[in-house]
Each structure stands twice: as C-alpha cells, then as structure tokens.
Amino acid sequence: MSYQSRKQKILKIVEEKGEVEVKELALSIETSEITIRRDLAQMAADGLIFRTHGGAMSLSLTHLPQSFEQKTVTNIEQKDYIARLAAQEIHDGDIIFMDCGSTVFRLCQFIKNKRIKVITNSLPVVYELSNTEVSINLVGGELDNQRQAIHGQIAIEHIRKYHANKAFLGVDGISVENGLTASSEKEAEITTAMSDNAQITYLLCDVSKIGRDRYLQFAPLDIIDVLITNEHTELINQFKEIGIRTIY
C-alpha cells in the first residue's frame, strides 16, 4: 500500500477516534509499526495531525477543548472500572478533593453512601452527590461552561485554605520522561493546588493516557502517590520502579 493510501486511512481513523496509538493503526492498516511511525512523522511535519508520545491526535482536539459531556461518554467501562477501585480507597470520615476530570466524576456513583466531605470544583460532581450522605464544599471562582467547572485565581485560593486526607485527580497525559501534562492551564493549576493540600494524591487515568504527553508539562511525577488505571502494561512497571503505588 502506498504512503498516500495509508495517509488517507490514518487521517480517517484519527478523525473518527480523536486519538489513536501506533499499534492500533498498524493493525487496522495491516502494516508494521515502524511504517506507521514514519508515516505519522511525515504527516505531523505536513501539519495534518498532532504527534503524541504513543501515536497521533486530531488537530481539532489540540485547538478546541473537549466539553465535559464529550469526555464523559468516552471509555465509560474503563472509567467505571477505575472509579470502583478508587472508591475502595475512600472511607467514612475522609475529607477528599475531587477535580473536574471525567473519570473522577464516575467515582460519584460509588461513594454516595459514604459519610465523607468532598471539596470540588466540578458542578457535575456537586449535582451527582447532592442529597446523599456526602457533605460538599464547592470551590468558588469563575465558571468554565465548556468544562462545567470552576477555575481561576479565586478557585486556587479557595483550595489552598483547605486540607484533605486524599485527592482524586485526572490528567490528560502522564509519562516517566515528562511527568504530568495537560491540554489546559486552568485544569493544571487546579490539579497542582489540590495535590499540594492533600496527604495522599491519587491519579485516575486509563492506559490510553499513560506514556502520552500533551502540550503543557506542568508537574513532576513526585506529586502523585498512587496511580489507578484499568489494566497492566509494561509502562506501569516504570512507575512502580520510582516508588508510585499502582492499582489496576
């Protein structure tokens, strides 16, 4: 198959999925991973895609933030699996931070009957946990309608006034080489502030984000104590080796 034919197939897959790994492309197009990597490098140089650590991402995702609704309906089974594991780490009497990540939101359904206090900047989390056993502290500040979350300097100052036993946070990308990366400065600031004021920080992310780098590198790996994901891969061992507890 010629490069032009592969290019069109790759573009179609990337646009449909938003983000895709080299291995998946190689299987779909029935060619080698080496060929796919070479094609992606050329396509990125031509401005057709955004090259990620493990594959490629649609340019539309690098320019426009995904809405909360878009992120919520993606990989629901994986997110629920991770959320169930995270819920087992939460006990009555805990005070926890929850950010506006879509995987963190899926945690709500498993903690409604726990007598805990939740500090959050996420409106969907507030709505989901209202009228349950959970006590809610909503972070104040500016509303981001796209993310359905509170951001800004006032929000950061609010978070810094409180201390929690645990923080449950999401991330756009994480790698041993570059630490935590994000597509949004706003969410990166919230992640850092919550982690700074928590005794234990849990990172909730599916394996598609592990080994991936986004455009904003905002924090080293040492702000994370526990990584919760949906399956074991070779990359997981790298995090174990540097002292991060892993749950999967």
C-alpha positions as protocol buffer text, in pm:
chain_id: "A"
residue {
  index: 1
  type: MET
  ca { x: 0 y: 0 z: 0 }
}
residue {
  index: 2
  type: SER
  ca { x: 135 y: 342 z: -95 }
}
residue {
  index: 3
  type: TYR
  ca { x: 202 y: 623 z: 152 }
}
residue {
  index: 4
  type: GLN
  ca { x: -85 y: 826 z: 7 }
}
residue {
  index: 5
  type: SER
  ca { x: -331 y: 540 z: 64 }
}
residue {
  index: 6
  type: ARG
  ca { x: -205 y: 484 z: 419 }
}
residue {
  index: 7
  type: LYS
  ca { x: -223 y: 858 z: 486 }
}
residue {
  index: 8
  type: GLN
  ca { x: -591 y: 875 z: 394 }
}
residue {
  index: 9
  type: LYS
  ca { x: -672 y: 574 z: 611 }
}
residue {
  index: 10
  type: ILE
  ca { x: -475 y: 715 z: 904 }
}
residue {
  index: 11
  type: LEU
  ca { x: -649 y: 1053 z: 875 }
}
residue {
  index: 12
  type: LYS
  ca { x: -990 y: 887 z: 873 }
}
residue {
  index: 13
  type: ILE
  ca { x: -913 y: 680 z: 1184 }
}
residue {
  index: 14
  type: VAL
  ca { x: -761 y: 974 z: 1371 }
}
residue {
  index: 15
  type: GLU
  ca { x: -1058 y: 1198 z: 1293 }
}
residue {
  index: 16
  type: GLU
  ca { x: -1307 y: 929 z: 1399 }
}
residue {
  index: 17
  type: LYS
  ca { x: -1132 y: 843 z: 1726 }
}
residue {
  index: 18
  type: GLY
  ca { x: -971 y: 1176 z: 1810 }
}
residue {
  index: 19
  type: GLU
  ca { x: -659 y: 999 z: 1934 }
}
residue {
  index: 20
  type: VAL
  ca { x: -509 y: 665 z: 1839 }
}
residue {
  index: 21
  type: GLU
  ca { x: -200 y: 457 z: 1917 }
}
residue {
  index: 22
  type: VAL
  ca { x: 63 y: 332 z: 1672 }
}
residue {
  index: 23
  type: LYS
  ca { x: -19 y: -31 z: 1748 }
}
residue {
  index: 24
  type: GLU
  ca { x: -388 y: 19 z: 1671 }
}
residue {
  index: 25
  type: LEU
  ca { x: -309 y: 194 z: 1344 }
}
residue {
  index: 26
  type: ALA
  ca { x: -70 y: -80 z: 1240 }
}
residue {
  index: 27
  type: LEU
  ca { x: -335 y: -347 z: 1299 }
}
residue {
  index: 28
  type: SER
  ca { x: -608 y: -150 z: 1122 }
}
residue {
  index: 29
  type: ILE
  ca { x: -397 y: -76 z: 813 }
}
residue {
  index: 30
  type: GLU
  ca { x: -214 y: -409 z: 822 }
}
residue {
  index: 31
  type: THR
  ca { x: 136 y: -273 z: 815 }
}
residue {
  index: 32
  type: SER
  ca { x: 431 y: -252 z: 1052 }
}
residue {
  index: 33
  type: GLU
  ca { x: 457 y: -17 z: 1348 }
}
residue {
  index: 34
  type: ILE
  ca { x: 783 y: 118 z: 1203 }
}
residue {
  index: 35
  type: THR
  ca { x: 600 y: 220 z: 886 }
}
residue {
  index: 36
  type: ILE
  ca { x: 321 y: 384 z: 1086 }
}
residue {
  index: 37
  type: ARG
  ca { x: 570 y: 582 z: 1294 }
}
residue {
  index: 38
  type: ARG
  ca { x: 741 y: 704 z: 978 }
}
residue {
  index: 39
  type: ASP
  ca { x: 405 y: 799 z: 826 }
}
residue {
  index: 40
  type: LEU
  ca { x: 297 y: 985 z: 1140 }
}
residue {
  index: 41
  type: ALA
  ca { x: 623 y: 1179 z: 1150 }
}
residue {
  index: 42
  type: GLN
  ca { x: 570 y: 1290 z: 790 }
}
residue {
  index: 43
  type: MET
  ca { x: 203 y: 1374 z: 849 }
}
residue {
  index: 44
  type: ALA
  ca { x: 288 y: 1577 z: 1158 }
}
residue {
  index: 45
  type: ALA
  ca { x: 554 y: 1765 z: 962 }
}
residue {
  index: 46
  type: ASP
  ca { x: 290 y: 1841 z: 697 }
}
residue {
  index: 47
  type: GLY
  ca { x: 55 y: 1977 z: 963 }
}
residue {
  index: 48
  type: LEU
  ca { x: -208 y: 1704 z: 918 }
}
residue {
  index: 49
  type: ILE
  ca { x: -201 y: 1557 z: 1270 }
}
residue {
  index: 50
  type: PHE
  ca { x: -55 y: 1619 z: 1613 }
}
residue {
  index: 51
  type: ARG
  ca { x: 210 y: 1361 z: 1703 }
}
residue {
  index: 52
  type: THR
  ca { x: 179 y: 1221 z: 2057 }
}
residue {
  index: 53
  type: HIS
  ca { x: 422 y: 1003 z: 2251 }
}
residue {
  index: 54
  type: GLY
  ca { x: 247 y: 680 z: 2150 }
}
residue {
  index: 55
  type: GLY
  ca { x: 54 y: 772 z: 1839 }
}
residue {
  index: 56
  type: ALA
  ca { x: -138 y: 1062 z: 1691 }
}
residue {
  index: 57
  type: MET
  ca { x: -414 y: 1306 z: 1781 }
}
residue {
  index: 58
  type: SER
  ca { x: -658 y: 1502 z: 1569 }
}
residue {
  index: 59
  type: LEU
  ca { x: -564 y: 1866 z: 1527 }
}
residue {
  index: 60
  type: SER
  ca { x: -918 y: 1963 z: 1626 }
}
residue {
  index: 61
  type: LEU
  ca { x: -854 y: 1833 z: 1977 }
}
residue {
  index: 62
  type: THR
  ca { x: -541 y: 2045 z: 2014 }
}
residue {
  index: 63
  type: HIS
  ca { x: -729 y: 2366 z: 1931 }
}
residue {
  index: 64
  type: LEU
  ca { x: -1070 y: 2317 z: 2092 }
}
residue {
  index: 65
  type: PRO
  ca { x: -1120 y: 2181 z: 2444 }
}
residue {
  index: 66
  type: GLN
  ca { x: -1350 y: 1883 z: 2469 }
}
residue {
  index: 67
  type: SER
  ca { x: -1670 y: 1957 z: 2653 }
}
residue {
  index: 68
  type: PHE
  ca { x: -1738 y: 1770 z: 2975 }
}
residue {
  index: 69
  type: GLU
  ca { x: -2021 y: 1584 z: 2802 }
}
residue {
  index: 70
  type: GLN
  ca { x: -1786 y: 1466 z: 2526 }
}
residue {
  index: 71
  type: LYS
  ca { x: -1529 y: 1340 z: 2773 }
}
residue {
  index: 72
  type: THR
  ca { x: -1789 y: 1169 z: 2995 }
}
residue {
  index: 73
  type: VAL
  ca { x: -1922 y: 941 z: 2720 }
}
residue {
  index: 74
  type: THR
  ca { x: -1573 y: 826 z: 2617 }
}
residue {
  index: 75
  type: ASN
  ca { x: -1439 y: 494 z: 2756 }
}
residue {
  index: 76
  type: ILE
  ca { x: -1717 y: 463 z: 3016 }
}
residue {
  index: 77
  type: GLU
  ca { x: -1641 y: 99 z: 3104 }
}
residue {
  index: 78
  type: GLN
  ca { x: -1274 y: 175 z: 3170 }
}
residue {
  index: 79
  type: LYS
  ca { x: -1363 y: 481 z: 3375 }
}
residue {
  index: 80
  type: ASP
  ca { x: -1611 y: 289 z: 3588 }
}
residue {
  index: 81
  type: TYR
  ca { x: -1355 y: 15 z: 3648 }
}
residue {
  index: 82
  type: ILE
  ca { x: -1103 y: 272 z: 3769 }
}
residue {
  index: 83
  type: ALA
  ca { x: -1367 y: 453 z: 3977 }
}
residue {
  index: 84
  type: ARG
  ca { x: -1463 y: 133 z: 4160 }
}
residue {
  index: 85
  type: LEU
  ca { x: -1101 y: 76 z: 4256 }
}
residue {
  index: 86
  type: ALA
  ca { x: -1069 y: 436 z: 4372 }
}
residue {
  index: 87
  type: ALA
  ca { x: -1385 y: 410 z: 4583 }
}
residue {
  index: 88
  type: GLN
  ca { x: -1227 y: 127 z: 4781 }
}
residue {
  index: 89
  type: GLU
  ca { x: -963 y: 376 z: 4899 }
}
residue {
  index: 90
  type: ILE
  ca { x: -1226 y: 610 z: 5048 }
}
residue {
  index: 91
  type: HIS
  ca { x: -1358 y: 556 z: 5400 }
}
residue {
  index: 92
  type: ASP
  ca { x: -1609 y: 720 z: 5632 }
}
residue {
  index: 93
  type: GLY
  ca { x: -1463 y: 1034 z: 5786 }
}
residue {
  index: 94
  type: ASP
  ca { x: -1235 y: 1113 z: 5491 }
}
residue {
  index: 95
  type: ILE
  ca { x: -1203 y: 1462 z: 5351 }
}
residue {
  index: 96
  type: ILE
  ca { x: -1123 y: 1440 z: 4980 }
}
residue {
  index: 97
  type: PHE
  ca { x: -1053 y: 1666 z: 4685 }
}
residue {
  index: 98
  type: MET
  ca { x: -1219 y: 1576 z: 4354 }
}
residue {
  index: 99
  type: ASP
  ca { x: -1129 y: 1770 z: 4041 }
}
residue {
  index: 100
  type: CYS
  ca { x: -1337 y: 1809 z: 3723 }
}
residue {
  index: 101
  type: GLY
  ca { x: -1195 y: 1509 z: 3537 }
}
residue {
  index: 102
  type: SER
  ca { x: -1446 y: 1283 z: 3365 }
}
residue {
  index: 103
  type: THR
  ca { x: -1302 y: 970 z: 3529 }
}
residue {
  index: 104
  type: VAL
  ca { x: -1312 y: 1136 z: 3870 }
}
residue {
  index: 105
  type: PHE
  ca { x: -1679 y: 1219 z: 3806 }
}
residue {
  index: 106
  type: ARG
  ca { x: -1755 y: 848 z: 3758 }
}
residue {
  index: 107
  type: LEU
  ca { x: -1640 y: 799 z: 4117 }
}
residue {
  index: 108
  type: CYS
  ca { x: -1956 y: 972 z: 4245 }
}
residue {
  index: 109
  type: GLN
  ca { x: -2184 y: 672 z: 4191 }
}
residue {
  index: 110
  type: PHE
  ca { x: -1969 y: 456 z: 4420 }
}
residue {
  index: 111
  type: ILE
  ca { x: -1934 y: 696 z: 4715 }
}
residue {
  index: 112
  type: LYS
  ca { x: -2288 y: 830 z: 4764 }
}
residue {
  index: 113
  type: ASN
  ca { x: -2339 y: 631 z: 5082 }
}
residue {
  index: 114
  type: LYS
  ca { x: -2005 y: 717 z: 5240 }
}
residue {
  index: 115
  type: ARG
  ca { x: -2002 y: 974 z: 5520 }
}
residue {
  index: 116
  type: ILE
  ca { x: -1728 y: 1191 z: 5380 }
}
residue {
  index: 117
  type: LYS
  ca { x: -1662 y: 1553 z: 5285 }
}
residue {
  index: 118
  type: VAL
  ca { x: -1584 y: 1635 z: 4921 }
}
residue {
  index: 119
  type: ILE
  ca { x: -1410 y: 1956 z: 4813 }
}
residue {
  index: 120
  type: THR
  ca { x: -1457 y: 2001 z: 4439 }
}
residue {
  index: 121
  type: ASN
  ca { x: -1454 y: 2250 z: 4153 }
}
residue {
  index: 122
  type: SER
  ca { x: -1683 y: 2028 z: 3941 }
}
residue {
  index: 123
  type: LEU
  ca { x: -2052 y: 2117 z: 3903 }
}
residue {
  index: 124
  type: PRO
  ca { x: -2145 y: 1766 z: 3777 }
}
residue {
  index: 125
  type: VAL
  ca { x: -1987 y: 1621 z: 4093 }
}
residue {
  index: 126
  type: VAL
  ca { x: -2194 y: 1859 z: 4306 }
}
residue {
  index: 127
  type: TYR
  ca { x: -2516 y: 1768 z: 4124 }
}
residue {
  index: 128
  type: GLU
  ca { x: -2444 y: 1395 z: 4147 }
}
residue {
  index: 129
  type: LEU
  ca { x: -2362 y: 1399 z: 4519 }
}
residue {
  index: 130
  type: SER
  ca { x: -2638 y: 1636 z: 4629 }
}
residue {
  index: 131
  type: ASN
  ca { x: -2892 y: 1482 z: 4870 }
}
residue {
  index: 132
  type: THR
  ca { x: -2659 y: 1194 z: 4958 }
}
residue {
  index: 133
  type: GLU
  ca { x: -2454 y: 1111 z: 5266 }
}
residue {
  index: 134
  type: VAL
  ca { x: -2169 y: 1320 z: 5126 }
}
residue {
  index: 135
  type: SER
  ca { x: -2101 y: 1671 z: 5256 }
}
residue {
  index: 136
  type: ILE
  ca { x: -1996 y: 1908 z: 4974 }
}
residue {
  index: 137
  type: ASN
  ca { x: -1763 y: 2209 z: 4968 }
}
residue {
  index: 138
  type: LEU
  ca { x: -1790 y: 2378 z: 4626 }
}
residue {
  index: 139
  type: VAL
  ca { x: -1486 y: 2577 z: 4519 }
}
residue {
  index: 140
  type: GLY
  ca { x: -1567 y: 2938 z: 4429 }
}
residue {
  index: 141
  type: GLY
  ca { x: -1443 y: 3130 z: 4126 }
}
residue {
  index: 142
  type: GLU
  ca { x: -1514 y: 3166 z: 3755 }
}
residue {
  index: 143
  type: LEU
  ca { x: -1734 y: 2914 z: 3577 }
}
residue {
  index: 144
  type: ASP
  ca { x: -1596 y: 2743 z: 3266 }
}
residue {
  index: 145
  type: ASN
  ca { x: -1913 y: 2647 z: 3079 }
}
residue {
  index: 146
  type: GLN
  ca { x: -1727 y: 2410 z: 2848 }
}
residue {
  index: 147
  type: ARG
  ca { x: -1583 y: 2208 z: 3135 }
}
residue {
  index: 148
  type: GLN
  ca { x: -1870 y: 2270 z: 3378 }
}
residue {
  index: 149
  type: ALA
  ca { x: -1608 y: 2355 z: 3639 }
}
residue {
  index: 150
  type: ILE
  ca { x: -1481 y: 2643 z: 3848 }
}
residue {
  index: 151
  type: HIS
  ca { x: -1137 y: 2780 z: 3765 }
}
residue {
  index: 152
  type: GLY
  ca { x: -927 y: 3091 z: 3815 }
}
residue {
  index: 153
  type: GLN
  ca { x: -719 y: 3254 z: 4087 }
}
residue {
  index: 154
  type: ILE
  ca { x: -1006 y: 3273 z: 4336 }
}
residue {
  index: 155
  type: ALA
  ca { x: -1059 y: 2898 z: 4295 }
}
residue {
  index: 156
  type: ILE
  ca { x: -690 y: 2832 z: 4365 }
}
residue {
  index: 157
  type: GLU
  ca { x: -701 y: 3050 z: 4678 }
}
residue {
  index: 158
  type: HIS
  ca { x: -1014 y: 2866 z: 4795 }
}
residue {
  index: 159
  type: ILE
  ca { x: -849 y: 2527 z: 4757 }
}
residue {
  index: 160
  type: ARG
  ca { x: -538 y: 2639 z: 4946 }
}
residue {
  index: 161
  type: LYS
  ca { x: -748 y: 2718 z: 5253 }
}
residue {
  index: 162
  type: TYR
  ca { x: -841 y: 2353 z: 5300 }
}
residue {
  index: 163
  type: HIS
  ca { x: -655 y: 2031 z: 5374 }
}
residue {
  index: 164
  type: ALA
  ca { x: -772 y: 1685 z: 5274 }
}
residue {
  index: 165
  type: ASN
  ca { x: -676 y: 1328 z: 5351 }
}
residue {
  index: 166
  type: LYS
  ca { x: -684 y: 1237 z: 4986 }
}
residue {
  index: 167
  type: ALA
  ca { x: -707 y: 1397 z: 4640 }
}
residue {
  index: 168
  type: PHE
  ca { x: -858 y: 1215 z: 4343 }
}
residue {
  index: 169
  type: LEU
  ca { x: -744 y: 1378 z: 4022 }
}
residue {
  index: 170
  type: GLY
  ca { x: -746 y: 1324 z: 3648 }
}
residue {
  index: 171
  type: VAL
  ca { x: -482 y: 1411 z: 3389 }
}
residue {
  index: 172
  type: ASP
  ca { x: -458 y: 1440 z: 3012 }
}
residue {
  index: 173
  type: GLY
  ca { x: -121 y: 1269 z: 2987 }
}
residue {
  index: 174
  type: ILE
  ca { x: 148 y: 1113 z: 3207 }
}
residue {
  index: 175
  type: SER
  ca { x: 491 y: 975 z: 3125 }
}
residue {
  index: 176
  type: VAL
  ca { x: 806 y: 888 z: 3317 }
}
residue {
  index: 177
  type: GLU
  ca { x: 1003 y: 1123 z: 3096 }
}
residue {
  index: 178
  type: ASN
  ca { x: 786 y: 1435 z: 3126 }
}
residue {
  index: 179
  type: GLY
  ca { x: 566 y: 1384 z: 3430 }
}
residue {
  index: 180
  type: LEU
  ca { x: 211 y: 1521 z: 3417 }
}
residue {
  index: 181
  type: THR
  ca { x: 91 y: 1705 z: 3109 }
}
residue {
  index: 182
  type: ALA
  ca { x: -234 y: 1884 z: 3028 }
}
residue {
  index: 183
  type: SER
  ca { x: -429 y: 2041 z: 2746 }
}
residue {
  index: 184
  type: SER
  ca { x: -544 y: 2326 z: 2970 }
}
residue {
  index: 185
  type: GLU
  ca { x: -354 y: 2558 z: 3202 }
}
residue {
  index: 186
  type: LYS
  ca { x: -670 y: 2603 z: 3410 }
}
residue {
  index: 187
  type: GLU
  ca { x: -703 y: 2236 z: 3491 }
}
residue {
  index: 188
  type: ALA
  ca { x: -329 y: 2201 z: 3552 }
}
residue {
  index: 189
  type: GLU
  ca { x: -345 y: 2473 z: 3820 }
}
residue {
  index: 190
  type: ILE
  ca { x: -636 y: 2301 z: 3995 }
}
residue {
  index: 191
  type: THR
  ca { x: -457 y: 1965 z: 3988 }
}
residue {
  index: 192
  type: THR
  ca { x: -143 y: 2112 z: 4144 }
}
residue {
  index: 193
  type: ALA
  ca { x: -331 y: 2306 z: 4414 }
}
residue {
  index: 194
  type: MET
  ca { x: -535 y: 2002 z: 4523 }
}
residue {
  index: 195
  type: SER
  ca { x: -231 y: 1777 z: 4529 }
}
residue {
  index: 196
  type: ASP
  ca { x: -35 y: 2030 z: 4738 }
}
residue {
  index: 197
  type: ASN
  ca { x: -304 y: 2028 z: 5008 }
}
residue {
  index: 198
  type: ALA
  ca { x: -370 y: 1653 z: 5025 }
}
residue {
  index: 199
  type: GLN
  ca { x: -188 y: 1393 z: 5233 }
}
residue {
  index: 200
  type: ILE
  ca { x: -223 y: 1132 z: 4957 }
}
residue {
  index: 201
  type: THR
  ca { x: -276 y: 1209 z: 4588 }
}
residue {
  index: 202
  type: TYR
  ca { x: -444 y: 952 z: 4363 }
}
residue {
  index: 203
  type: LEU
  ca { x: -424 y: 986 z: 3987 }
}
residue {
  index: 204
  type: LEU
  ca { x: -711 y: 825 z: 3797 }
}
residue {
  index: 205
  type: CYS
  ca { x: -636 y: 762 z: 3431 }
}
residue {
  index: 206
  type: ASP
  ca { x: -692 y: 486 z: 3178 }
}
residue {
  index: 207
  type: VAL
  ca { x: -398 y: 329 z: 2997 }
}
residue {
  index: 208
  type: SER
  ca { x: -453 y: 540 z: 2685 }
}
residue {
  index: 209
  type: LYS
  ca { x: -313 y: 840 z: 2875 }
}
residue {
  index: 210
  type: ILE
  ca { x: -9 y: 659 z: 3015 }
}
residue {
  index: 211
  type: GLY
  ca { x: 305 y: 728 z: 2815 }
}
residue {
  index: 212
  type: ARG
  ca { x: 130 y: 1019 z: 2641 }
}
residue {
  index: 213
  type: ASP
  ca { x: 246 y: 1382 z: 2653 }
}
residue {
  index: 214
  type: ARG
  ca { x: 23 y: 1685 z: 2597 }
}
residue {
  index: 215
  type: TYR
  ca { x: 144 y: 2031 z: 2509 }
}
residue {
  index: 216
  type: LEU
  ca { x: 166 y: 2164 z: 2869 }
}
residue {
  index: 217
  type: GLN
  ca { x: 411 y: 1996 z: 3105 }
}
residue {
  index: 218
  type: PHE
  ca { x: 302 y: 2117 z: 3448 }
}
residue {
  index: 219
  type: ALA
  ca { x: 413 y: 1887 z: 3730 }
}
residue {
  index: 220
  type: PRO
  ca { x: 670 y: 1619 z: 3814 }
}
residue {
  index: 221
  type: LEU
  ca { x: 566 y: 1265 z: 3900 }
}
residue {
  index: 222
  type: ASP
  ca { x: 652 y: 1310 z: 4266 }
}
residue {
  index: 223
  type: ILE
  ca { x: 323 y: 1493 z: 4330 }
}
residue {
  index: 224
  type: ILE
  ca { x: 149 y: 1157 z: 4274 }
}
residue {
  index: 225
  type: ASP
  ca { x: 138 y: 886 z: 4541 }
}
residue {
  index: 226
  type: VAL
  ca { x: -97 y: 635 z: 4378 }
}
residue {
  index: 227
  type: LEU
  ca { x: -177 y: 564 z: 4013 }
}
residue {
  index: 228
  type: ILE
  ca { x: -511 y: 391 z: 3947 }
}
residue {
  index: 229
  type: THR
  ca { x: -566 y: 258 z: 3596 }
}
residue {
  index: 230
  type: ASN
  ca { x: -764 y: -10 z: 3415 }
}
residue {
  index: 231
  type: GLU
  ca { x: -501 y: -263 z: 3312 }
}
residue {
  index: 232
  type: HIS
  ca { x: -137 y: -356 z: 3349 }
}
residue {
  index: 233
  type: THR
  ca { x: 111 y: -265 z: 3077 }
}
residue {
  index: 234
  type: GLU
  ca { x: 490 y: -259 z: 3061 }
}
residue {
  index: 235
  type: LEU
  ca { x: 478 y: 117 z: 3116 }
}
residue {
  index: 236
  type: ILE
  ca { x: 314 y: 61 z: 3456 }
}
residue {
  index: 237
  type: ASN
  ca { x: 631 y: -109 z: 3579 }
}
residue {
  index: 238
  type: GLN
  ca { x: 825 y: 214 z: 3522 }
}
residue {
  index: 239
  type: PHE
  ca { x: 602 y: 396 z: 3769 }
}
residue {
  index: 240
  type: LYS
  ca { x: 639 y: 115 z: 4023 }
}
residue {
  index: 241
  type: GLU
  ca { x: 1015 y: 137 z: 3997 }
}
residue {
  index: 242
  type: ILE
  ca { x: 1018 y: 503 z: 4101 }
}
residue {
  index: 243
  type: GLY
  ca { x: 801 y: 438 z: 4406 }
}
residue {
  index: 244
  type: ILE
  ca { x: 448 y: 517 z: 4284 }
}
residue {
  index: 245
  type: ARG
  ca { x: 193 y: 270 z: 4414 }
}
residue {
  index: 246
  type: THR
  ca { x: -13 y: 130 z: 4127 }
}
residue {
  index: 247
  type: ILE
  ca { x: -363 y: -16 z: 4138 }
}
residue {
  index: 248
  type: TYR
  ca { x: -525 y: -189 z: 3840 }
}
